Structure formats: structure tokens, C-alpha cells
């Protein structure tokens, strides 16, 4: 006959498990209810070494001091690297490195013939997806930190309220003691969740980008001009274009971007500031988060992540967000529109497949790929130049009116750069920017005539 333990009798647990539970609950006697719950979960049957490792991680989560940032850049980078490794990744072959270097050199010569904007000396290189992840992650983590902080605060508060609403005695005494320490742990846990999602998003994006800065942000600093050989080949095969033409076309676009970022000091800062301004004023949908949290097990991070998908952000933008979003979309469109026009001019006499390549790239950037959309769901923002064609038409109008110098002169000062309204009326912008030059010339002529009359 099997003896049944009394309700107050503490079940036998492995010494390692008992030690960890006592540590988590402040020492002293082990609470029988907590021990029974742990035994009922089958944790007493887990391999002692594995148990010690897992419990050590749990203890570390409770005891670790809060970090300076919500996003764990190391975790995000490791996750992104695993994401690209799972999809297949390898270092670029020496032949790809040579081809990239040659293509970038030729691209520079072609661009010299069509624009006076010149950036720093550059060299072409071919990267693996993992190399792109390592190089760009510092920029990504800085951009999404305000969003991560807001989401983590909202989730932590929602889950803390859920636990506080439980009836008295619903948790074993020892477990209730653990919950007193849970706030910082929950914050770290959901900060880690966000970092995992960021890593997955950047890892997926690494599998799609054709060049280092294709998303129109200064992700890769000069002197590197980066081509992604695997994605490049896939594009060429899909369009039935020979690979060398695709490589040269993409090299021209990327060198043009790098030159633009280098020659226009305010542009990189303006783009990154617009993203950060948008993110820092993002409104978290706390009601939606609380509703999601009520239906899930707080101890299951995957369930939390799935429940929150698409429910983190309030549908309405604040006035500050609307302004930041407008600046960002306009700047993204202007960058890609200028790159479009300058690339068109540079490759016209050299690449028979230029039109097909140009249209394919414009569609990619205007529509956004699956990874770009997934990243947008994570941060509430899609990095798409929605008005790319309008911006390209504006730069063509400037060029038709007063040549390449006028086209490139639109970047000389942020206050003179085209605005969202100017994309609606490119011819009006051309007329307004031409008028001050005429007025200045008239004023100088009047002054000269006055001087002559006084002599």
C-alpha cells in the first residue's frame, strides 16, 4: 500500500532543486505548496546538471542588475547570426570580392561623369549576411531602443497587474515571495524578448538586402561600399539579366548613396533623427496589451510574443509622430529619387538591361519585402520611400531646368531641400529655387551700376 503524504508534508526533491528554490524564496524552510507545484511540473525528474544550469539562469535573471538599455545588442546580434545561418550563409568567395571591388571602381568613374557630388574615397567589398548583421546592428539597436523601452514598460506593468489581481492564497507562499522580486526580472525578460525579435527581423532583412545601405539609411559607414553576392545573383536570375550587369548597376546605386551621405553632412543625421523622433513618441496600446496578457501564461515567452503580435502600437499617431513620419518619408524618397536619376544618367550608355534593373529595384523599395514588413511590425514603422517616383520627377525637373548642378544643389542646406509639399508640385519648387538666384544677380547688377554712377 502506498503512503500518501499529508498536505503539509514537503515532497522530496533533488538537493540541487531544493537549494535553488530556497535561494529564490529568500532561504529558510521550503514551502510545501511550492515544492508540490514544482514536483507536479516534473522538474524533479530533470537531469541534475541540466536543472542546475537552467535554475542558474533563472537566478541570474532575478539577481542581475538592470542594464543601461532595454535592447540587449549581444542577444540581438547572436539571434540575427543564427537566423542567417539557418537560412544558409557563407563568406563571400575571393572571386566575389574582386568583382565587387572592380564594379565599385567602375561605378565611381561613371558617376564622376554625371555628378559633382563626391564623398570620401571608397572601396568595394562583398559581404556575407552575418557580416552585414555585425556591421549594421549598432545602428538598428540605437533606432529601436525607444520602442523597446515603451513596449517593455507596458508589458511589465500589464503582467504585474495581472499577478496582483490574483486572489489571496492563489500562489504558494514561496512563489508569492518570488513574485515580489519579479518586476525587474519581467522587465529583463521582455527586454530579451524584444531583442530576440529585433535579431530575427535584422537576420531576415540580411537575407534580402542587395547592398549595404539599400534601405536608404547610413547603416554602413564609408569607406566600405557593400554588395551582397547571394541576393545579387537571385535578382539577376529572376530578371534573366547577366550577373555582371546587375552587379554594376547595384554598385552605381550604392556608390551614389555613399557619396550622397558623405557630401551632405546633415542628411545622415536627419534620417536617423527622424526615425528616433518617431520611435520616442510612439504610443503603446496598453489596453490591447492587457487584453492579450490576460489570456496567456506569463511564464511562456513565446505565448506572450504571439499574443502581442500586431497589438503593441496604438492606431493613432501623435502630432509629433506625424511630423517625424512626414520628414522621414520625404527624406527616404529624396535619397532614392536622387539615386534613381543619377544612376539612370550614369549607366545609360553602358548597361543594356538598365531599365529592367531600375524598375525591379524601384518596385522592391516601394513595396518592401517580407522581412522589411516584419521589421515594420516590430517597431511600428516601415522604411519605405513611398514617394520615390515623385522625388525622382522633382530631380529630373531640376536637371531639365538648370542642369546637374541645380539637381545636386537641392542638398546644399536642409532648409532648401524639397519638402513633402514640393513633391506635390515639383515645377513650383523648380521655379521657387531658381528665383532667388535671379534676384541675387539683379541686386548685384544694381549695386555695380550704382558704383559706376558714383565714380
C-alpha positions as CSV (number, residue, x, y, z in Angstrom):
1,X,0.0,0.0,0.0
2,X,1.4,3.3,-1.0
3,X,1.6,6.0,1.7
4,X,0.1,9.4,0.8
5,X,1.9,12.5,2.1
6,X,-0.1,14.8,4.3
7,X,-1.0,18.2,2.7
8,X,1.6,19.9,5.0
9,X,4.4,17.4,4.2
10,X,7.1,18.7,1.9
11,X,7.6,16.4,-1.1
12,X,11.1,15.0,-1.6
13,X,13.0,17.0,-4.2
14,X,16.6,16.6,-5.6
15,X,19.1,18.6,-3.4
16,X,20.0,20.8,-6.3
17,X,16.4,21.8,-6.9
18,X,15.8,22.4,-3.2
19,X,18.8,24.6,-3.0
20,X,17.7,26.8,-5.9
21,X,14.2,27.1,-4.6
22,X,15.4,28.2,-1.2
23,X,17.7,30.7,-2.8
24,X,14.8,32.2,-4.9
25,X,12.5,32.5,-1.9
26,X,14.9,34.1,0.5
27,X,16.3,31.0,2.3
28,X,14.7,29.2,5.2
29,X,12.3,26.3,5.1
30,X,11.0,25.2,1.8
31,X,7.3,25.9,1.3
32,X,5.3,22.6,0.9
33,X,2.9,24.1,-1.7
34,X,5.8,25.4,-3.8
35,X,7.6,22.1,-3.6
36,X,4.4,20.2,-4.6
37,X,3.8,22.5,-7.5
38,X,7.4,22.1,-8.8
39,X,7.2,18.3,-8.3
40,X,3.8,18.3,-10.2
41,X,5.6,20.0,-13.1
42,X,8.0,17.1,-13.3
43,X,11.1,19.3,-12.6
44,X,12.3,16.7,-10.0
45,X,12.9,14.3,-12.9
46,X,15.1,16.6,-14.9
47,X,18.8,15.7,-15.3
48,X,20.5,17.4,-12.2
49,X,23.2,19.1,-14.4
50,X,20.7,20.5,-16.8
51,X,18.5,21.6,-13.9
52,X,21.4,23.3,-12.3
53,X,22.2,25.2,-15.5
54,X,18.5,26.3,-16.1
55,X,18.0,27.3,-12.5
56,X,21.2,29.2,-12.6
57,X,19.9,31.2,-15.5
58,X,16.6,31.9,-13.6
59,X,18.6,33.0,-10.5
60,X,20.7,35.3,-12.7
61,X,17.5,36.8,-14.2
62,X,16.3,37.6,-10.7
63,X,19.6,38.9,-9.4
64,X,21.1,40.7,-12.4
65,X,21.2,44.5,-12.1
66,X,19.2,46.4,-14.7
67,X,21.1,47.3,-17.8
68,X,21.6,50.7,-19.2
69,X,19.4,49.9,-22.3
70,X,16.4,47.8,-22.9
71,X,17.8,46.2,-26.1
72,X,20.4,43.6,-25.5
73,X,22.7,44.2,-28.5
74,X,24.6,41.0,-27.9
75,X,21.5,38.9,-27.8
76,X,20.0,40.6,-30.9
77,X,23.3,40.1,-32.8
78,X,23.5,36.4,-31.8
79,X,19.9,35.8,-32.8
80,X,20.4,37.6,-36.2
81,X,23.5,35.5,-36.9
82,X,21.6,32.3,-36.0
83,X,18.8,33.4,-38.3
84,X,21.1,33.9,-41.3
85,X,23.0,30.7,-40.5
86,X,19.7,28.7,-40.5
87,X,18.9,30.1,-44.0
88,X,22.4,29.3,-45.3
89,X,25.3,31.7,-45.2
90,X,28.9,31.8,-46.1
91,X,31.8,34.3,-46.5
92,X,32.0,35.8,-50.0
93,X,34.3,33.9,-52.3
94,X,37.6,35.7,-53.4
95,X,36.1,36.0,-56.9
96,X,33.1,37.9,-55.5
97,X,35.4,40.2,-53.6
98,X,37.4,41.0,-56.7
99,X,34.2,41.5,-58.7
100,X,32.7,43.8,-56.1
101,X,35.9,45.9,-55.9
102,X,36.1,46.3,-59.7
103,X,32.4,47.1,-60.0
104,X,32.6,49.9,-57.4
105,X,35.7,51.3,-59.1
106,X,33.9,51.5,-62.4
107,X,30.8,52.9,-60.8
108,X,32.8,55.7,-59.4
109,X,34.1,56.6,-62.8
110,X,30.7,56.6,-64.3
111,X,29.3,58.8,-61.6
112,X,32.1,61.3,-61.9
113,X,30.7,62.0,-65.4
114,X,27.2,62.9,-64.2
115,X,27.5,64.5,-60.7
116,X,29.9,66.8,-58.9
117,X,28.9,65.4,-55.5
118,X,31.9,63.5,-54.2
119,X,32.2,61.7,-50.9
120,X,35.2,60.0,-49.3
121,X,37.4,57.5,-51.1
122,X,35.7,54.2,-51.1
123,X,36.4,50.5,-51.8
124,X,34.1,47.8,-52.9
125,X,33.6,44.7,-50.9
126,X,31.3,41.6,-50.9
127,X,29.8,40.6,-47.5
128,X,28.1,37.6,-46.1
129,X,24.8,38.1,-44.4
130,X,26.4,37.6,-41.0
131,X,28.9,40.4,-41.8
132,X,26.1,42.7,-42.7
133,X,24.4,41.9,-39.4
134,X,27.5,42.6,-37.3
135,X,28.2,45.9,-39.1
136,X,24.6,47.3,-39.0
137,X,23.3,46.1,-35.6
138,X,24.7,49.1,-33.7
139,X,22.6,51.4,-35.8
140,X,19.4,49.2,-35.5
141,X,19.7,48.9,-31.7
142,X,20.0,52.7,-31.3
143,X,17.0,53.3,-33.6
144,X,14.6,50.8,-31.8
145,X,15.7,51.5,-28.2
146,X,12.8,54.0,-27.6
147,X,10.3,51.5,-28.9
148,X,11.7,48.6,-26.9
149,X,11.6,50.7,-23.7
150,X,8.0,51.7,-24.2
151,X,6.8,48.1,-25.1
152,X,8.8,46.5,-22.2
153,X,7.4,49.0,-19.7
154,X,3.8,48.4,-20.9
155,X,4.1,44.6,-20.9
156,X,5.8,44.5,-17.5
157,X,3.1,46.8,-16.0
158,X,0.3,44.7,-17.5
159,X,1.7,41.4,-16.3
160,X,2.4,42.8,-12.8
161,X,-1.3,44.0,-12.6
162,X,-2.4,40.5,-13.7
163,X,-0.4,38.9,-10.9
164,X,-1.6,41.4,-8.3
165,X,-5.2,40.7,-9.3
166,X,-4.9,37.0,-8.3
167,X,-7.0,36.1,-5.2
168,X,-5.1,35.9,-1.9
169,X,-3.6,32.4,-1.5
170,X,-3.7,31.6,-5.2
171,X,0.1,31.4,-5.2
172,X,2.1,29.3,-2.8
173,X,3.8,31.3,-0.1
174,X,7.2,30.8,-1.5
175,X,6.1,31.6,-5.0
176,X,4.5,34.8,-3.8
177,X,7.8,35.8,-2.3
178,X,9.4,35.3,-5.7
179,X,6.8,37.5,-7.3
180,X,7.9,40.4,-5.1
181,X,11.2,40.3,-7.0
182,X,9.5,39.7,-10.4
183,X,9.3,43.3,-11.6
184,X,12.9,43.7,-12.6
185,X,13.0,40.1,-13.8
186,X,9.9,40.6,-16.0
187,X,11.5,43.8,-17.5
188,X,14.6,41.9,-18.3
189,X,12.7,39.0,-19.7
190,X,10.6,41.2,-22.1
191,X,13.6,43.3,-23.0
192,X,15.2,40.0,-24.0
193,X,12.1,39.1,-26.0
194,X,12.3,42.4,-27.9
195,X,16.0,41.8,-28.5
196,X,15.2,38.3,-29.9
197,X,12.5,39.8,-32.2
198,X,14.9,42.5,-33.3
199,X,17.6,39.9,-34.1
200,X,15.1,37.8,-36.1
201,X,14.0,40.9,-38.0
202,X,17.5,42.1,-38.8
203,X,18.5,38.5,-39.7
204,X,15.6,38.2,-42.1
205,X,16.4,41.6,-43.6
206,X,20.1,40.5,-44.1
207,X,18.8,37.7,-46.4
208,X,17.0,40.2,-48.6
209,X,19.2,43.3,-49.0
210,X,21.2,43.7,-52.2
211,X,23.6,46.3,-50.9
212,X,24.8,47.6,-47.5
213,X,22.6,50.7,-47.4
214,X,19.7,49.6,-49.7
215,X,17.1,50.7,-47.0
216,X,18.3,54.3,-47.5
217,X,19.8,54.6,-44.0
218,X,23.5,55.1,-43.4
219,X,24.0,51.6,-42.0
220,X,27.5,51.0,-43.3
221,X,30.0,53.8,-42.9
222,X,32.5,54.7,-45.6
223,X,34.9,53.6,-47.0
224,X,33.0,50.3,-47.4
225,X,30.6,50.0,-50.4
226,X,29.0,46.7,-49.8
227,X,27.4,44.3,-52.3
228,X,25.6,41.1,-51.2
229,X,26.5,38.5,-53.8
230,X,23.9,35.9,-53.0
231,X,21.0,38.3,-53.2
232,X,22.5,39.9,-56.2
233,X,22.6,36.6,-58.1
234,X,19.0,35.9,-57.1
235,X,17.9,39.2,-58.6
236,X,19.9,38.7,-61.8
237,X,18.4,35.2,-62.2
238,X,14.9,36.4,-61.5
239,X,15.2,39.1,-64.2
240,X,17.1,36.9,-66.6
241,X,19.9,39.5,-66.6
242,X,23.6,38.6,-66.7
243,X,25.2,38.9,-63.3
244,X,28.0,41.4,-64.3
245,X,25.3,43.9,-65.4
246,X,23.3,43.5,-62.2
247,X,26.5,44.0,-60.2
248,X,27.5,47.1,-62.0
249,X,24.0,48.6,-61.7
250,X,23.8,47.9,-58.0
251,X,27.3,49.2,-57.5
252,X,26.4,52.5,-59.1
253,X,23.3,52.9,-56.9
254,X,25.3,52.1,-53.7
255,X,28.2,54.4,-54.6
256,X,25.7,57.1,-55.3
257,X,24.2,56.7,-51.8
258,X,27.5,56.6,-50.1
259,X,28.6,59.8,-51.9
260,X,25.3,61.5,-51.0
261,X,25.7,60.6,-47.3
262,X,29.3,61.8,-47.4
263,X,28.7,65.0,-49.3
264,X,25.6,66.1,-47.4
265,X,26.6,66.3,-43.7
266,X,23.1,66.9,-42.4
267,X,21.4,64.1,-44.3
268,X,22.5,61.1,-42.3
269,X,21.8,62.9,-39.0
270,X,18.4,64.0,-40.3
271,X,17.3,60.5,-41.3
272,X,18.4,58.9,-38.1
273,X,16.9,61.7,-36.0
274,X,13.5,61.3,-37.8
275,X,13.4,57.6,-37.0
276,X,14.3,58.2,-33.4
277,X,11.8,61.1,-33.0
278,X,9.1,58.8,-34.4
279,X,10.1,56.0,-32.1
280,X,10.5,58.1,-29.0
281,X,6.9,59.4,-29.3
282,X,5.3,56.1,-30.1
283,X,2.1,55.3,-28.2
284,X,1.9,51.8,-26.7
285,X,-1.6,50.3,-26.8
286,X,-1.7,49.3,-23.1
287,X,-5.4,48.2,-23.3
288,X,-4.6,45.8,-26.1
289,X,-1.5,44.5,-24.3
290,X,-3.5,43.9,-21.1
291,X,-6.2,42.1,-23.0
292,X,-3.6,39.9,-24.6
293,X,-1.7,39.3,-21.4
294,X,-4.9,38.1,-19.6
295,X,-5.3,35.2,-21.9
296,X,-1.7,33.8,-21.7
297,X,0.7,32.1,-19.3
298,X,3.2,34.8,-18.2
299,X,5.9,32.2,-17.9
300,X,5.7,31.4,-21.6
301,X,7.7,34.0,-23.6
302,X,6.6,32.5,-26.9
303,X,2.9,32.8,-26.0
304,X,3.5,36.4,-24.9
305,X,5.2,37.2,-28.2
306,X,2.5,35.6,-30.3
307,X,-0.3,37.4,-28.3
308,X,1.3,40.8,-28.7
309,X,2.0,40.4,-32.4
310,X,0.3,43.3,-34.2
311,X,-1.2,44.7,-30.9
312,X,1.6,46.8,-29.5
313,X,1.0,50.1,-31.0
314,X,-1.9,52.5,-30.8
315,X,-3.5,53.1,-34.2
316,X,-3.4,56.9,-33.9
317,X,-0.2,58.8,-34.4
318,X,0.6,61.8,-32.2
319,X,1.2,65.2,-33.8
320,X,5.0,64.8,-33.1
321,X,4.9,61.3,-34.8
322,X,3.1,62.6,-37.8
323,X,5.7,65.3,-38.2
324,X,8.6,62.9,-37.8
325,X,7.0,60.4,-40.1
326,X,6.5,63.1,-42.8
327,X,10.1,64.1,-42.5
328,X,11.3,60.5,-42.7
329,X,9.2,59.5,-45.7
330,X,10.2,62.6,-47.6
331,X,13.9,62.2,-46.9
332,X,13.8,58.5,-47.8
333,X,12.0,59.4,-51.1
334,X,14.5,62.2,-51.8
335,X,17.5,59.9,-51.3
336,X,16.1,57.2,-53.5
337,X,14.8,59.6,-56.1
338,X,18.2,61.3,-56.4
339,X,19.9,58.0,-56.6
340,X,17.5,56.9,-59.3
341,X,18.1,59.9,-61.5
342,X,21.9,59.9,-61.1
343,X,22.1,56.2,-61.6
344,X,20.0,56.5,-64.8
345,X,22.4,59.0,-66.2
346,X,25.5,57.1,-65.2
347,X,24.5,53.7,-66.7
348,X,22.5,54.8,-69.7
349,X,25.4,54.3,-72.2
350,X,26.8,51.3,-70.6
351,X,24.2,48.8,-69.4
352,X,21.5,47.5,-71.9
353,X,19.5,46.0,-69.0
354,X,19.5,49.2,-67.0
355,X,15.7,49.9,-67.5
356,X,14.7,46.4,-66.3
357,X,17.1,46.6,-63.3
358,X,15.9,50.1,-62.4
359,X,12.2,49.1,-62.5
360,X,12.9,46.0,-60.4
361,X,14.7,48.0,-57.8
362,X,12.1,50.7,-57.6
363,X,9.4,48.0,-57.1
364,X,11.4,46.4,-54.3
365,X,11.9,49.7,-52.5
366,X,8.3,50.9,-53.0
367,X,6.7,47.7,-51.9
368,X,9.0,46.4,-49.3
369,X,9.9,42.8,-48.9
370,X,8.6,40.3,-46.3
371,X,11.5,40.9,-43.9
372,X,11.1,44.7,-44.2
373,X,7.4,44.3,-43.3
374,X,8.2,42.1,-40.4
375,X,10.6,44.7,-39.1
376,X,8.0,47.3,-39.6
377,X,5.6,45.3,-37.4
378,X,8.2,45.2,-34.7
379,X,8.9,48.9,-34.5
380,X,5.7,50.3,-35.9
381,X,7.5,51.8,-38.9
382,X,8.1,50.7,-42.4
383,X,11.3,52.2,-44.0
384,X,9.8,52.7,-47.5
385,X,10.3,55.6,-49.8
386,X,6.5,55.8,-50.7
387,X,7.0,58.8,-52.9
388,X,10.1,57.7,-54.7
389,X,8.7,58.4,-58.2
390,X,7.6,61.9,-57.2
391,X,11.1,62.6,-55.8
392,X,12.7,61.3,-59.0
393,X,10.4,63.5,-61.1
394,X,11.4,66.6,-59.0
395,X,15.1,66.0,-59.5
396,X,14.6,65.4,-63.2
397,X,12.7,68.7,-63.4
398,X,15.6,70.5,-61.7
399,X,18.0,68.9,-64.1
400,X,16.0,69.8,-67.1
401,X,15.6,73.4,-65.9
402,X,19.2,74.2,-64.9
403,X,21.4,71.1,-65.3
404,X,23.0,68.7,-62.9
405,X,24.3,71.5,-60.8
406,X,20.8,72.5,-59.9
407,X,19.7,68.9,-59.3
408,X,22.6,68.3,-56.8
409,X,22.3,71.8,-55.4
410,X,19.0,70.9,-53.7
411,X,21.0,69.2,-51.0
412,X,23.2,72.2,-50.1
413,X,21.2,73.1,-47.0
414,X,18.4,71.3,-45.1
415,X,16.2,74.4,-45.2
416,X,16.4,74.5,-49.0
417,X,15.8,70.8,-49.6
418,X,12.5,69.8,-51.1
419,X,9.6,69.3,-48.6
420,X,6.6,67.0,-48.8
421,X,4.6,69.8,-50.4
422,X,7.3,70.2,-53.0
423,X,6.8,66.6,-54.1
424,X,3.2,67.5,-54.9
425,X,4.4,70.5,-57.0
426,X,7.9,69.8,-58.4
427,X,7.6,72.5,-61.1
428,X,6.7,75.1,-58.4
429,X,9.8,74.0,-56.5
430,X,11.9,74.4,-59.6
431,X,10.6,78.0,-60.1
432,X,11.0,79.0,-56.4
433,X,14.6,77.7,-56.2
434,X,15.5,79.5,-59.5
435,X,14.0,82.8,-58.4
436,X,16.5,83.7,-55.6
437,X,19.4,83.2,-57.9
438,X,17.9,85.7,-60.4
439,X,17.1,88.2,-57.6
440,X,20.6,88.0,-56.3
441,X,22.0,88.6,-59.8
442,X,19.8,91.6,-60.3
443,X,20.8,93.0,-56.9
444,X,24.5,92.6,-57.7
445,X,24.0,94.3,-61.1
446,X,22.2,97.2,-59.5
447,X,24.9,97.7,-57.0
448,X,27.5,97.6,-59.7
449,X,25.6,100.2,-61.7
450,X,25.3,102.5,-58.7
451,X,29.1,102.2,-58.1
452,X,29.8,103.1,-61.7
453,X,27.4,106.1,-61.5
454,X,29.1,107.4,-58.3
455,X,32.6,107.5,-59.9
